[in-house]
């Protein structure tokens, strides 16, 4: 009985779709032409919303250009139908292709931006397209638009009324399944991490830029398809299709329905199309009523209708048990052959933040199998150095070479692809994901496929299964094997640090940079961590460890470098560095009490 | 006045004394109007005009439903599908937005439903549909009158033309440019404004720099009011001849009477300007029923629906029968005489009205009859 309840609740998306189907069945016999029109509109907006789920729901990018791509698709289909008598066989693909092509062009400058800058840039694109539609009268008909576009026809079959509605819903089903497939895949896991914590995604080696780009294109293409369907459904196109109102509807669909959910987009579309129709009896006040309904929906379902239902399910039935049996798979290791070539070389690296010198002409080398400690007082440039090496911050001068490859100025995801992994001073994990999945996501670099590869897969994602199996092995190695199914946020601080290390190791790196790995750990935890790090060293892994805990670092590191005000003031064995006057001066101050300082550093 | 013209007037005069008679005939005439969005004001006028026409024909039992079409073609189609639920209506009072009308032409033809509209923009009567009837003079009519008044009556030949970026603005602009060219006037300045633009000072300053002798506007109601106010404050000293938005009492209400001095506008009619006892009675009835001032759109919709009801009273029952009568009959309405030109254009007259700065009621200064024929 319980299993049946779990089965039903776990598949909550499907019952919601069935509920929508029931609504359709209820409406159609009663008021066929009207219901067909409304349900066709619902399908078109569901498609638009499903497309937006890729860029907004999955990638977490607040694009305000989705309405514009919808409009582009509508205009392309209208022009092709009117100028060349194209039917849906060609207008639909043309709308998708042009929307994707446009997205590709604008993605280059726009996807470099983040947060509100990205939103504003995409809004700008939408405004430019709107002005073009209004002003380019010879092509677009200006504000009057273009009329006389034939209803949808595919493969020689006219799809007006019922046919058009069924065709639209088939496309919704297709795109909805694609979204469902992506969400349940390793790529979906990567999107989830990327949306929640971009630093965690970078640390996991998620190709953030590539995934954002793919999501942006997918969204644009699906919006273009929806726009083409719209123009065949209503027979005219005018600048209203590029209006911000479409974008607002799209946002409402996804936010109120449920972000990143297939059923969320479908439910949201039902809401934005049907609710204003139900309120027609209120005439001029109907939009007021609709606004009030949306407000209530947002107040009572802050994570969307589907998200709230899922939360209720979790509260009543508990978390869905993880029933998948995973073999412990050891990831095929990167070949860490003995070599004299250093894994990391910094050549005269400098970084300034305004007038503040963070790094000044730093040169150092870290060979394979070495634990390299990095010390220095607060603000000496240690974290900046780690950020420069991992690509989070580009250097102003100098070169960063990883295993012989110059990675200077490359974005973090591309540096990561060269075998560089890291942990953070402040832990960056996805707290709601399981411990297992926080590590599994880091296998994405070695299990290629990407968004479009995932779409080509049908059924359970084998990459995800393999990534999880390999993650089990890494967790076991760090003593976290028993916690795999717990949410990462529920782990104690020390275990979270180990989990970050596990994620870094899951990437099978050549070089790991650990920023304050012992901070907050108890003595036994520190000892355990040191022991694990020594094991890794014996396998040839190079490690750069930044830590203030001298006892931990001096006993662990092969060599240590000391930074002071961005300059490398000492480098050598722990003993040499401990006695170095420059180090003592950096920590305590020169000439005041050198003896006492030396004692203090012991 | 022709005998036929007296019929609606007699009916109107007799109205207060009329007792609710048992309905002998019935008709289904839904009202599709933009009650929300930037055309809400005009949409409400349209609805009120239709409802008043129903009220003034108690002998006909009218089944009606008012449906908001907002401002998108998609919602107009939804509204049309909604009113088809109970079968094809006798006729539909269709929305006044041109792009919505263009979308409605194919389904109306398919369902066999005549569309009675007050839309003046877009080429809705040029697409060969026998099912559309336009009861507000199209831009080809009112813009010709506007340009002729500027050139022939005011003697102005250096025109500063400011229009909206919307369908209304672009359609009007096209006709104005053609008419001014035909009349030998020069457009020395031209600019298109988004309806959301608030500050009109920059465009007026640039217009003044071109040294025009008249300001011709093709703007929606609120932008018209903003521009007229700004022009008064800048003391441009230029006469303004605006589009039909300026004839609306709601637009004039946004301005002080002094700001309106010397401002003229084109329109199909101006009910509050009076002109006949029947018109004054109609205006009074409209005010009493809706607690607002009527405009030309309300009157045109009233006349259009009244003509449909006339057809029903004369025995037309189906959409096809009503269509046939609308296509061939003439109708003496309150605003003007309506007759189809063969394409569904029913209104062929235009008026120019001006404000004298003493109040917000414009005076009709020139009436152009059958503009295109007498052009």
Interface residues (C-beta under 8 A of the other chain):
Chain A: X31 X33 X34 X36 X37 X38 X41 X134 X135 X137 X142 X143 X144 X145 X147 X148 X230 X233 X234 X235 X236 X238 X240 X245 X276 X277 X280 X283 X284 X286 X287
Chain B: X35 X36 X40 X44 X66 X67 X68 X70 X71 X72 X73 X74 X75 X77 X78 X79 X81 X82 X84 X85 X98 X99 X102 X103 X105 X106 X121 X122 X123 X127 X165 X166 X167 X168 X169 X170 X171 X192
